[in-house]
Amino acid sequence: MATHITDDCINCGACEPECPNQAISEGDEYYVIDPKRCTECVGFYDHEACQAVCPVECCLPNPDIVETEETLIKRALELHADDKELQTRAEKNDYPSRFRVD
């Protein structure tokens, strides 16, 4: 599922630079995440980077957009088509993912 930012957001902006996909931007009232760019950090981190830095913990999985790890890594590869390291890790099925955290 894509991550979304709840209306608890205090507009601190801590999340925006952490996103490896540039999916986060300032919205009218608070920051927003573009679900077409969100990979829940699959391929980059074993956690959602935005949530890790959010002081009010308002970056949460969106229950209305449920996606699999396979879908998210595919999106990451499309968004980062020139990232050879990511491509190699994906081919080896050896990439960070919150789905793989024990």
C-alpha angles and dihedrals in degrees: 000000000000116000118245134191116238125219088260086083112126094199094243092143095220092129100052100073092043095063111101090203102047087239095140123082139159111271131196094275105009141348118299136199122223104226090206089063100035116103095168082245091289107163093025111049139011088232139037103274094205092056091046092061100034110113093203098037095235097142102097138160109271107236089202093062109049114179135172128237088249091057092046096050089047089054091047090053091050093048092047101036092153095051102106093178092057091046091052093048091048092049089052091044086234107124134120116268136161086226089067099051112118 
